[in-house]
Amino acid sequence: MAVEDSVAQDQLRAFIERIERMEEEKAAISADIKEIYAEAKGNGFDTKILRKIVAIRKQDANERAEQEAILELYMAALGMVAAPPED
């Protein structure tokens, strides 16, 4: 039983160490991304809009079109834009 416990402990330690390394890499990448946004802001770009564009580009085209249609519908219902044309 001690050998099995030792193997399980070694596996657990390996998993934890891998997760810790990935967390370190994730933090480094997050810092790099933050620097890119700061550079863009320094060049006059609106970082809030850049973040929105990045999020939009991650979406499937059909999903994005559906969300945009629903957004337009809701905004029209609230009087924020002209009502969408009826087909």
mmCIF file of the C-alpha atoms, coordinates in Angstrom:
data_MODEL
# 
_entry.id   MODEL 
# 
loop_
_atom_site.group_PDB 
_atom_site.id 
_atom_site.type_symbol 
_atom_site.label_atom_id 
_atom_site.label_alt_id 
_atom_site.label_comp_id 
_atom_site.label_asym_id 
_atom_site.label_entity_id 
_atom_site.label_seq_id 
_atom_site.pdbx_PDB_ins_code 
_atom_site.Cartn_x 
_atom_site.Cartn_y 
_atom_site.Cartn_z 
_atom_site.occupancy 
_atom_site.B_iso_or_equiv 
_atom_site.pdbx_formal_charge 
_atom_site.auth_seq_id 
_atom_site.auth_comp_id 
_atom_site.auth_asym_id 
_atom_site.auth_atom_id 
_atom_site.pdbx_PDB_model_num 
ATOM 1  C CA . MET A 1 1  ? 0.000   0.000  0.000   1.00 0.00 ? 1  MET A CA 1 
ATOM 2  C CA . ALA A 1 2  ? 2.890   2.399  0.719   1.00 0.00 ? 2  ALA A CA 1 
ATOM 3  C CA . VAL A 1 3  ? 4.127   2.139  -2.890  1.00 0.00 ? 3  VAL A CA 1 
ATOM 4  C CA . GLU A 1 4  ? 0.656   3.031  -4.204  1.00 0.00 ? 4  GLU A CA 1 
ATOM 5  C CA . ASP A 1 5  ? 0.491   5.988  -1.813  1.00 0.00 ? 5  ASP A CA 1 
ATOM 6  C CA . SER A 1 6  ? 3.938   7.098  -2.965  1.00 0.00 ? 6  SER A CA 1 
ATOM 7  C CA . VAL A 1 7  ? 2.881   6.905  -6.636  1.00 0.00 ? 7  VAL A CA 1 
ATOM 8  C CA . ALA A 1 8  ? -0.307  8.845  -5.911  1.00 0.00 ? 8  ALA A CA 1 
ATOM 9  C CA . GLN A 1 9  ? 1.672   11.478 -4.005  1.00 0.00 ? 9  GLN A CA 1 
ATOM 10 C CA . ASP A 1 10 ? 4.146   11.786 -6.879  1.00 0.00 ? 10 ASP A CA 1 
ATOM 11 C CA . GLN A 1 11 ? 1.306   12.165 -9.379  1.00 0.00 ? 11 GLN A CA 1 
ATOM 12 C CA . LEU A 1 12 ? -0.409  14.746 -7.206  1.00 0.00 ? 12 LEU A CA 1 
ATOM 13 C CA . ARG A 1 13 ? 2.818   16.702 -6.797  1.00 0.00 ? 13 ARG A CA 1 
ATOM 14 C CA . ALA A 1 14 ? 3.415   16.583 -10.572 1.00 0.00 ? 14 ALA A CA 1 
ATOM 15 C CA . PHE A 1 15 ? -0.103  17.864 -11.284 1.00 0.00 ? 15 PHE A CA 1 
ATOM 16 C CA . ILE A 1 16 ? 0.270   20.687 -8.774  1.00 0.00 ? 16 ILE A CA 1 
ATOM 17 C CA . GLU A 1 17 ? 3.665   21.690 -10.146 1.00 0.00 ? 17 GLU A CA 1 
ATOM 18 C CA . ARG A 1 18 ? 2.335   21.710 -13.717 1.00 0.00 ? 18 ARG A CA 1 
ATOM 19 C CA . ILE A 1 19 ? -0.617  23.854 -12.662 1.00 0.00 ? 19 ILE A CA 1 
ATOM 20 C CA . GLU A 1 20 ? 1.701   26.248 -10.829 1.00 0.00 ? 20 GLU A CA 1 
ATOM 21 C CA . ARG A 1 21 ? 3.931   26.590 -13.916 1.00 0.00 ? 21 ARG A CA 1 
ATOM 22 C CA . MET A 1 22 ? 0.908   27.280 -16.105 1.00 0.00 ? 22 MET A CA 1 
ATOM 23 C CA . GLU A 1 23 ? -0.358  29.889 -13.608 1.00 0.00 ? 23 GLU A CA 1 
ATOM 24 C CA . GLU A 1 24 ? 3.040   31.614 -13.768 1.00 0.00 ? 24 GLU A CA 1 
ATOM 25 C CA . GLU A 1 25 ? 2.933   31.584 -17.568 1.00 0.00 ? 25 GLU A CA 1 
ATOM 26 C CA . LYS A 1 26 ? -0.639  32.888 -17.515 1.00 0.00 ? 26 LYS A CA 1 
ATOM 27 C CA . ALA A 1 27 ? 0.415   35.774 -15.260 1.00 0.00 ? 27 ALA A CA 1 
ATOM 28 C CA . ALA A 1 28 ? 3.310   36.609 -17.575 1.00 0.00 ? 28 ALA A CA 1 
ATOM 29 C CA . ILE A 1 29 ? 1.038   36.555 -20.627 1.00 0.00 ? 29 ILE A CA 1 
ATOM 30 C CA . SER A 1 30 ? -1.538  38.717 -18.830 1.00 0.00 ? 30 SER A CA 1 
ATOM 31 C CA . ALA A 1 31 ? 1.185   41.242 -18.060 1.00 0.00 ? 31 ALA A CA 1 
ATOM 32 C CA . ASP A 1 32 ? 2.268   41.215 -21.724 1.00 0.00 ? 32 ASP A CA 1 
ATOM 33 C CA . ILE A 1 33 ? -1.316  41.803 -22.881 1.00 0.00 ? 33 ILE A CA 1 
ATOM 34 C CA . LYS A 1 34 ? -1.674  44.655 -20.399 1.00 0.00 ? 34 LYS A CA 1 
ATOM 35 C CA . GLU A 1 35 ? 1.474   46.239 -21.847 1.00 0.00 ? 35 GLU A CA 1 
ATOM 36 C CA . ILE A 1 36 ? 0.054   45.967 -25.379 1.00 0.00 ? 36 ILE A CA 1 
ATOM 37 C CA . TYR A 1 37 ? -3.155  47.706 -24.301 1.00 0.00 ? 37 TYR A CA 1 
ATOM 38 C CA . ALA A 1 38 ? -1.093  50.430 -22.587 1.00 0.00 ? 38 ALA A CA 1 
ATOM 39 C CA . GLU A 1 39 ? 0.935   50.890 -25.769 1.00 0.00 ? 39 GLU A CA 1 
ATOM 40 C CA . ALA A 1 40 ? -2.251  51.117 -27.841 1.00 0.00 ? 40 ALA A CA 1 
ATOM 41 C CA . LYS A 1 41 ? -3.684  53.655 -25.398 1.00 0.00 ? 41 LYS A CA 1 
ATOM 42 C CA . GLY A 1 42 ? -0.469  55.663 -25.653 1.00 0.00 ? 42 GLY A CA 1 
ATOM 43 C CA . ASN A 1 43 ? -0.997  55.771 -29.410 1.00 0.00 ? 43 ASN A CA 1 
ATOM 44 C CA . GLY A 1 44 ? -4.501  57.162 -28.992 1.00 0.00 ? 44 GLY A CA 1 
ATOM 45 C CA . PHE A 1 45 ? -6.610  54.011 -29.275 1.00 0.00 ? 45 PHE A CA 1 
ATOM 46 C CA . ASP A 1 46 ? -9.605  53.409 -26.999 1.00 0.00 ? 46 ASP A CA 1 
ATOM 47 C CA . THR A 1 47 ? -8.710  50.266 -25.052 1.00 0.00 ? 47 THR A CA 1 
ATOM 48 C CA . LYS A 1 48 ? -12.310 49.578 -24.060 1.00 0.00 ? 48 LYS A CA 1 
ATOM 49 C CA . ILE A 1 49 ? -13.210 49.331 -27.744 1.00 0.00 ? 49 ILE A CA 1 
ATOM 50 C CA . LEU A 1 50 ? -10.118 47.233 -28.485 1.00 0.00 ? 50 LEU A CA 1 
ATOM 51 C CA . ARG A 1 51 ? -11.175 44.755 -25.794 1.00 0.00 ? 51 ARG A CA 1 
ATOM 52 C CA . LYS A 1 52 ? -14.676 44.632 -27.253 1.00 0.00 ? 52 LYS A CA 1 
ATOM 53 C CA . ILE A 1 53 ? -13.283 43.950 -30.736 1.00 0.00 ? 53 ILE A CA 1 
ATOM 54 C CA . VAL A 1 54 ? -11.082 41.147 -29.390 1.00 0.00 ? 54 VAL A CA 1 
ATOM 55 C CA . ALA A 1 55 ? -14.140 39.587 -27.716 1.00 0.00 ? 55 ALA A CA 1 
ATOM 56 C CA . ILE A 1 56 ? -16.226 39.945 -30.885 1.00 0.00 ? 56 ILE A CA 1 
ATOM 57 C CA . ARG A 1 57 ? -13.537 38.335 -33.036 1.00 0.00 ? 57 ARG A CA 1 
ATOM 58 C CA . LYS A 1 58 ? -13.555 35.290 -30.741 1.00 0.00 ? 58 LYS A CA 1 
ATOM 59 C CA . GLN A 1 59 ? -17.236 34.683 -31.466 1.00 0.00 ? 59 GLN A CA 1 
ATOM 60 C CA . ASP A 1 60 ? -18.676 32.538 -34.216 1.00 0.00 ? 60 ASP A CA 1 
ATOM 61 C CA . ALA A 1 61 ? -20.062 34.720 -37.048 1.00 0.00 ? 61 ALA A CA 1 
ATOM 62 C CA . ASN A 1 62 ? -23.583 33.308 -36.661 1.00 0.00 ? 62 ASN A CA 1 
ATOM 63 C CA . GLU A 1 63 ? -23.541 33.779 -32.891 1.00 0.00 ? 63 GLU A CA 1 
ATOM 64 C CA . ARG A 1 64 ? -22.351 37.354 -33.330 1.00 0.00 ? 64 ARG A CA 1 
ATOM 65 C CA . ALA A 1 65 ? -25.060 38.135 -35.902 1.00 0.00 ? 65 ALA A CA 1 
ATOM 66 C CA . GLU A 1 66 ? -27.728 36.700 -33.595 1.00 0.00 ? 66 GLU A CA 1 
ATOM 67 C CA . GLN A 1 67 ? -26.492 38.750 -30.632 1.00 0.00 ? 67 GLN A CA 1 
ATOM 68 C CA . GLU A 1 68 ? -26.339 41.918 -32.737 1.00 0.00 ? 68 GLU A CA 1 
ATOM 69 C CA . ALA A 1 69 ? -29.913 41.349 -33.973 1.00 0.00 ? 69 ALA A CA 1 
ATOM 70 C CA . ILE A 1 70 ? -31.195 40.824 -30.433 1.00 0.00 ? 70 ILE A CA 1 
ATOM 71 C CA . LEU A 1 71 ? -29.286 43.895 -29.210 1.00 0.00 ? 71 LEU A CA 1 
ATOM 72 C CA . GLU A 1 72 ? -30.811 45.998 -31.991 1.00 0.00 ? 72 GLU A CA 1 
ATOM 73 C CA . LEU A 1 73 ? -34.280 44.644 -31.183 1.00 0.00 ? 73 LEU A CA 1 
ATOM 74 C CA . TYR A 1 74 ? -33.917 45.434 -27.474 1.00 0.00 ? 74 TYR A CA 1 
ATOM 75 C CA . MET A 1 75 ? -32.527 48.899 -28.166 1.00 0.00 ? 75 MET A CA 1 
ATOM 76 C CA . ALA A 1 76 ? -35.424 49.615 -30.529 1.00 0.00 ? 76 ALA A CA 1 
ATOM 77 C CA . ALA A 1 77 ? -37.898 48.441 -27.880 1.00 0.00 ? 77 ALA A CA 1 
ATOM 78 C CA . LEU A 1 78 ? -36.332 50.939 -25.468 1.00 0.00 ? 78 LEU A CA 1 
ATOM 79 C CA . GLY A 1 79 ? -36.463 53.750 -28.030 1.00 0.00 ? 79 GLY A CA 1 
ATOM 80 C CA . MET A 1 80 ? -32.702 53.943 -28.292 1.00 0.00 ? 80 MET A CA 1 
ATOM 81 C CA . VAL A 1 81 ? -32.639 53.365 -32.087 1.00 0.00 ? 81 VAL A CA 1 
ATOM 82 C CA . ALA A 1 82 ? -35.125 53.288 -34.913 1.00 0.00 ? 82 ALA A CA 1 
ATOM 83 C CA . ALA A 1 83 ? -37.208 50.109 -35.001 1.00 0.00 ? 83 ALA A CA 1 
ATOM 84 C CA . PRO A 1 84 ? -35.697 47.371 -37.174 1.00 0.00 ? 84 PRO A CA 1 
ATOM 85 C CA . PRO A 1 85 ? -37.372 46.975 -40.568 1.00 0.00 ? 85 PRO A CA 1 
ATOM 86 C CA . GLU A 1 86 ? -40.038 44.301 -40.705 1.00 0.00 ? 86 GLU A CA 1 
ATOM 87 C CA . ASP A 1 87 ? -39.695 41.778 -43.503 1.00 0.00 ? 87 ASP A CA 1 
# 
